[in-house]
C-alpha cells in the first residue's frame, strides 16, 4: 500500500472519528456540562453544526499523525490509540492555550471547570482509539494488493 493511500485512509478515519467522537460526543458533553450553570445557555442548530465541523476538521488534520506511530502500532496495537489520543489532546491544549492566551483568565464555576477537565480528555482519548481501530480495519495488508505482473 502506498504512503499516499495510507495518509488518505488515516485522514478519512480521523474525519469519521472526529465527527462522531469529538463532534457529537463533544456537543453532548457540552450539553451535560451546561447544566452546572445556573441558567444553561441555549444550544442552536448552527452551534451544533460548528462543533461537528470542528470535530471533523480536527480529526481529518490529526488523523495522518497516527502514521508516525506505525512502529508502535505493529507491536502494541492496543496502546497506540491511547498514545495517539494523548498526543492529539496535547495538540488541542496548545491550540486552546494560544487562542486564550496563557495570561488570560477563565471565569467559570468550579464544577464547570472540573467536569470539562475530566470529560474532554476522555473524548480525545476515545478519538485516538477510534482512529487507530478504523485505520487498522481499513488498511489491507500488502499481500492483498494486486500483483504487478500483467495479465495474459
Backbone bond lengths (Angstrom), bond angles and torsions (degrees), N, CA, C in turn:
res aa  C-N    CA-C-N  psi(-1)  N-CA   C-N-CA  omega(-1)  CA-C   N-CA-C  phi
1 X - - - 1.451 - - 1.529 108.27 -
2 X 1.310 116.15 132.08 1.461 119.66 -176.97 1.530 111.02 -71.46
3 X 1.313 114.13 158.14 1.478 119.94 179.52 1.528 110.56 -61.80
4 X 1.329 117.27 -40.67 1.458 121.30 179.22 1.513 112.11 -61.56
5 X 1.340 115.90 -41.04 1.461 120.77 178.56 1.528 110.08 -64.37
6 X 1.318 117.09 -40.38 1.471 121.09 178.65 1.522 111.31 -65.58
7 X 1.340 117.57 -37.65 1.464 121.19 177.89 1.531 110.10 -64.86
8 X 1.335 116.72 -42.90 1.471 120.62 179.19 1.524 110.34 -62.47
9 X 1.327 117.61 -44.78 1.467 120.79 178.54 1.524 110.25 -60.23
10 X 1.323 117.45 -44.07 1.466 120.63 -179.79 1.532 111.08 -65.68
11 X 1.331 117.28 -38.27 1.470 120.29 178.91 1.525 111.02 -66.76
12 X 1.327 117.24 -42.35 1.470 120.46 178.94 1.525 110.10 -67.72
13 X 1.324 117.65 -40.54 1.467 120.58 176.22 1.527 110.21 -61.34
14 X 1.328 116.81 -41.40 1.459 120.53 177.32 1.517 111.77 -64.40
15 X 1.326 117.09 -40.32 1.458 121.82 178.62 1.533 110.80 -62.51
16 X 1.327 116.66 -47.31 1.471 120.80 -179.68 1.529 110.53 -63.96
17 X 1.333 116.18 -49.89 1.466 120.11 -179.55 1.525 110.97 -65.17
18 X 1.321 117.40 -37.90 1.458 120.93 178.31 1.517 111.87 -63.82
19 X 1.331 116.31 -41.81 1.462 119.94 178.70 1.518 110.82 -64.21
20 X 1.335 116.25 -48.12 1.463 119.89 -175.26 1.527 113.13 -74.87
21 X 1.330 116.59 -50.60 1.467 119.57 -173.36 1.522 111.63 -82.67
22 X 1.337 116.96 -53.78 1.461 119.14 -177.13 1.527 111.75 -77.04
23 X 1.336 117.40 -38.11 1.462 120.54 -179.27 1.517 113.02 -75.12
24 X 1.332 115.99 -67.71 1.473 120.42 -178.86 1.527 110.59 -65.32
25 X 1.326 116.10 -48.16 1.469 119.39 179.37 1.520 112.25 -62.15
26 X 1.325 116.37 -40.66 1.461 120.75 178.61 1.517 112.08 -64.05
27 X 1.327 116.46 -41.11 1.464 119.58 179.78 1.529 110.61 -67.47
28 X 1.328 117.24 -40.72 1.470 119.98 176.74 1.530 110.75 -64.20
29 X 1.326 116.11 -39.91 1.471 119.72 177.82 1.523 110.49 -63.99
30 X 1.342 116.53 -41.66 1.460 119.83 178.00 1.526 110.58 -60.56
31 X 1.311 115.53 -40.63 1.462 119.83 -179.86 1.524 110.78 -64.22
32 X 1.319 116.73 -44.29 1.468 120.76 179.81 1.531 110.89 -66.09
33 X 1.321 116.47 -43.96 1.469 120.17 -178.93 1.526 110.95 -67.94
34 X 1.330 117.50 -30.26 1.464 121.07 -179.78 1.528 111.51 -60.66
35 X 1.307 117.43 -25.08 1.469 120.04 179.85 1.525 112.58 -71.09
36 X 1.338 118.08 -7.69 1.465 119.79 174.23 1.528 111.11 -78.77
37 X 1.333 116.26 -14.69 1.459 121.66 178.52 1.527 109.49 -80.62
38 X 1.331 117.99 147.26 1.463 120.00 176.43 1.533 112.00 -60.53
39 X 1.318 117.21 -41.51 1.462 122.22 176.58 1.525 107.42 -122.72
40 X 1.354 117.28 96.16 1.471 119.25 -177.49 1.530 111.92 -56.21
41 X 1.330 116.34 141.04 1.465 119.96 179.28 1.523 111.06 -69.42
42 X 1.329 115.67 159.12 1.467 120.76 176.18 1.519 109.16 -78.01
43 X 1.308 115.80 141.81 1.453 121.41 175.30 1.522 107.47 -108.49
44 X 1.318 115.58 128.69 1.460 120.54 -177.12 1.523 110.62 -110.71
45 X 1.305 115.58 162.12 1.457 120.56 175.94 1.516 111.59 -62.98
46 X 1.331 116.14 -40.54 1.465 120.43 179.01 1.533 110.47 -63.61
47 X 1.329 116.33 -42.47 1.464 120.16 177.78 1.520 111.75 -61.62
48 X 1.334 115.95 -39.94 1.462 120.32 178.44 1.526 110.50 -64.77
49 X 1.327 116.93 -42.66 1.477 120.12 177.60 1.524 111.10 -62.97
50 X 1.321 117.07 -37.10 1.465 120.23 178.43 1.524 111.03 -65.24
51 X 1.326 117.51 -41.18 1.466 120.88 179.30 1.526 109.64 -67.06
52 X 1.335 117.64 -42.58 1.469 120.66 177.28 1.528 110.68 -61.81
53 X 1.328 116.45 -43.98 1.466 120.57 178.94 1.521 112.17 -64.18
54 X 1.328 116.41 -40.73 1.464 119.58 178.64 1.525 110.71 -64.89
55 X 1.335 117.11 -41.22 1.471 120.44 177.54 1.515 111.54 -63.44
56 X 1.334 116.42 -43.57 1.466 120.80 179.15 1.523 110.97 -63.68
57 X 1.330 116.63 -45.93 1.468 120.23 -179.08 1.525 111.00 -64.62
58 X 1.322 116.74 -45.09 1.469 120.49 -179.62 1.527 109.54 -61.56
59 X 1.328 117.02 -42.13 1.465 120.45 178.86 1.521 112.15 -64.39
60 X 1.332 117.06 -43.99 1.466 120.71 -178.82 1.520 111.76 -65.17
61 X 1.324 116.68 -36.01 1.467 120.49 -179.66 1.523 111.17 -74.33
62 X 1.329 117.14 -40.61 1.461 119.93 -176.26 1.520 113.71 -88.08
63 X 1.334 118.85 -19.26 1.466 121.59 -178.90 1.523 113.84 -52.08
64 X 1.340 118.76 -48.63 1.465 119.23 179.59 1.527 114.05 -62.06
65 X 1.326 118.07 -19.06 1.471 119.75 177.24 1.521 111.09 -63.69
66 X 1.327 117.05 -20.52 1.468 120.59 177.56 1.526 111.27 -60.71
67 X 1.323 117.39 -28.24 1.465 120.86 -178.41 1.525 112.07 -64.63
68 X 1.329 116.78 -22.23 1.459 120.67 177.02 1.536 109.93 -65.00
69 X 1.319 115.59 -27.78 1.466 120.66 -177.74 1.526 113.07 -93.69
70 X 1.332 117.54 20.70 1.471 120.50 -177.32 1.525 113.42 -54.97
71 X 1.331 117.79 -39.96 1.466 120.15 179.02 1.516 111.51 -63.21
72 X 1.305 116.94 -40.72 1.464 121.55 177.49 1.522 110.71 -66.92
73 X 1.345 116.51 -38.84 1.467 120.61 -179.56 1.517 111.16 -62.30
74 X 1.331 116.92 -35.30 1.457 119.82 -179.00 1.527 111.68 -68.61
75 X 1.320 116.87 -35.61 1.454 121.68 -176.41 1.521 114.11 -91.71
76 X 1.326 115.11 -51.74 1.470 120.74 -174.75 1.518 109.46 -124.04
77 X 1.329 116.16 67.20 1.459 120.26 -175.62 1.525 112.33 -58.91
78 X 1.313 117.92 -30.00 1.467 121.00 -179.08 1.524 112.56 -69.26
79 X 1.317 117.53 -28.76 1.470 120.83 -177.69 1.525 112.74 -92.80
80 X 1.316 117.69 -17.25 1.460 121.07 -174.85 1.518 112.00 -59.92
81 X 1.325 117.73 -42.83 1.457 120.96 -179.68 1.517 112.31 -60.70
82 X 1.332 116.38 -40.41 1.467 119.82 179.25 1.530 111.07 -68.25
83 X 1.327 116.16 -42.05 1.467 119.83 178.13 1.524 109.65 -63.31
84 X 1.325 116.57 -45.27 1.459 121.14 179.08 1.530 110.40 -61.91
85 X 1.334 117.10 -43.77 1.461 120.68 177.62 1.519 111.90 -59.93
86 X 1.323 116.96 -39.66 1.470 120.73 178.72 1.529 110.63 -66.66
87 X 1.326 116.97 -38.69 1.468 120.73 177.86 1.533 110.03 -64.46
88 X 1.335 116.71 -45.28 1.462 120.87 179.67 1.530 110.46 -64.89
89 X 1.326 117.05 -37.59 1.468 121.11 176.39 1.532 110.01 -62.12
90 X 1.324 116.48 -43.59 1.462 120.21 177.70 1.519 111.93 -61.67
91 X 1.328 116.82 -41.51 1.467 120.51 177.19 1.525 110.66 -63.14
92 X 1.329 116.34 -42.16 1.467 120.01 178.85 1.526 110.77 -63.33
93 X 1.319 116.89 -39.62 1.471 120.49 178.64 1.526 110.66 -62.82
94 X 1.329 116.71 -38.93 1.468 119.81 177.01 1.530 111.40 -64.74
95 X 1.333 116.24 -41.80 1.467 119.89 179.23 1.523 110.28 -64.40
96 X 1.336 116.88 -48.32 1.468 120.23 -179.86 1.527 110.17 -62.87
97 X 1.321 116.81 -42.24 1.463 120.41 178.56 1.513 112.28 -61.14
98 X 1.326 117.57 -39.14 1.462 119.94 -179.92 1.524 111.28 -72.53
99 X 1.327 117.07 -32.66 1.463 120.00 178.97 1.527 110.59 -71.84
100 X 1.337 116.67 -44.92 1.466 120.43 -178.84 1.520 112.04 -75.12
101 X 1.299 115.91 -28.05 1.462 120.09 -174.19 1.521 108.27 85.56
102 X 1.301 116.54 128.86 1.463 119.89 -175.54 1.524 111.85 -66.68
103 X 1.327 118.79 -20.16 1.449 120.99 177.70 1.523 112.29 -90.21
104 X 1.331 116.92 -5.46 1.459 121.28 -178.28 1.514 112.01 -70.15
105 X 1.299 114.50 163.49 1.456 119.96 -178.23 1.517 108.56 -120.21
106 X 1.316 116.51 130.57 1.454 121.73 178.21 1.522 107.51 -97.82
107 X 1.316 115.77 123.94 1.460 120.48 179.86 1.519 107.29 -107.58
108 X 1.315 116.04 111.37 1.462 121.63 178.98 1.522 107.96 -158.86
109 X 1.326 116.61 155.22 1.460 119.21 176.80 1.531 110.71 -63.29
110 X 1.328 117.70 150.24 1.474 120.13 -179.73 1.524 113.68 -56.32
111 X 1.322 118.72 -39.19 1.471 120.67 179.83 1.523 110.78 -61.46
112 X 1.318 116.46 -38.94 1.460 121.66 179.23 1.526 110.51 -63.05
113 X 1.320 116.36 -46.30 1.467 121.28 -178.78 1.524 110.85 -65.76
114 X 1.327 116.95 -44.03 1.468 120.61 -178.75 1.524 110.73 -64.89
115 X 1.327 117.62 -47.22 1.470 119.78 179.03 1.524 111.36 -61.94
116 X 1.319 116.76 -41.11 1.469 119.94 178.25 1.520 111.27 -63.38
117 X 1.326 116.63 -40.40 1.471 121.19 -178.91 1.520 111.98 -68.21
118 X 1.322 117.57 -20.68 1.466 121.04 178.84 1.524 111.10 -95.34
119 X 1.326 116.93 -47.47 1.470 121.22 -171.78 1.527 112.76 -71.83
120 X 1.320 118.28 -46.88 1.465 118.93 -174.27 1.532 113.51 -68.33
121 X 1.332 120.33 -38.78 1.468 117.49 173.30 1.534 112.89 -61.00
122 X 1.326 117.14 -35.73 1.467 119.96 176.88 1.527 109.83 -62.41
123 X 1.333 117.19 -40.52 1.465 120.14 178.15 1.531 111.43 -62.50
124 X 1.329 117.29 -40.99 1.466 119.62 180.00 1.532 111.05 -67.65
125 X 1.324 117.79 -38.36 1.464 120.02 176.40 1.532 110.20 -65.14
126 X 1.335 116.93 -42.07 1.470 120.66 177.47 1.527 110.53 -63.31
127 X 1.318 117.07 -37.53 1.468 121.25 176.51 1.532 110.18 -60.93
128 X 1.329 116.56 -46.35 1.465 120.04 179.41 1.518 112.21 -60.69
129 X 1.322 116.65 -42.07 1.467 120.81 178.94 1.528 110.20 -64.34
130 X 1.339 117.01 -43.43 1.466 119.91 -178.57 1.527 111.57 -66.54
131 X 1.332 118.53 -41.35 1.468 120.57 177.48 1.524 109.58 -60.49
132 X 1.326 116.84 -46.29 1.457 120.60 -179.80 1.536 110.83 -59.77
133 X 1.336 117.43 -44.65 1.468 120.53 -179.95 1.527 111.48 -64.87
134 X 1.322 117.70 -41.77 1.464 120.48 179.63 1.527 111.38 -65.56
135 X 1.323 116.66 -43.32 1.474 119.41 179.45 1.520 109.92 -62.64
136 X 1.326 117.48 -44.67 1.475 119.97 178.82 1.518 111.54 -60.91
137 X 1.323 116.24 -38.34 1.462 120.03 -178.22 1.528 111.91 -72.58
138 X 1.344 116.44 -38.75 1.459 120.22 -174.77 1.511 114.22 -85.04
139 X 1.326 118.31 -21.49 1.465 119.77 178.32 1.516 108.69 -80.97
140 X 1.302 114.53 131.52 1.460 119.75 177.36 1.526 108.17 -98.26
141 X 1.324 117.09 144.56 1.467 118.08 177.05 1.535 110.47 -62.07
142 X 1.318 114.98 152.95 1.465 120.20 -179.39 1.519 112.48 -58.60
143 X 1.325 116.83 -25.31 1.456 120.35 179.86 1.522 111.49 -64.94
144 X 1.322 117.42 -25.78 1.463 121.17 -178.55 1.531 111.66 -83.74
145 X 1.320 117.39 -6.58 1.463 120.43 -179.09 1.527 108.99 -70.39
146 X 1.337 117.18 147.55 1.464 119.13 179.21 1.526 110.90 -64.17
147 X 1.313 115.51 149.11 1.465 119.84 -178.65 1.524 109.62 -69.29
148 X 1.336 114.54 155.61 1.473 118.79 -178.38 1.517 111.74 -85.39
149 X 1.318 116.36 -4.51 1.473 119.16 -179.83 1.517 110.90 -73.63
150 X 1.321 115.58 162.23 1.466 119.13 179.49 1.515 109.94 -92.42
151 X 1.299 115.49 148.62 1.469 120.52 179.15 1.524 108.69 -77.84
152 X 1.307 116.16 144.88 1.459 120.81 -178.79 1.494 110.27 -105.13
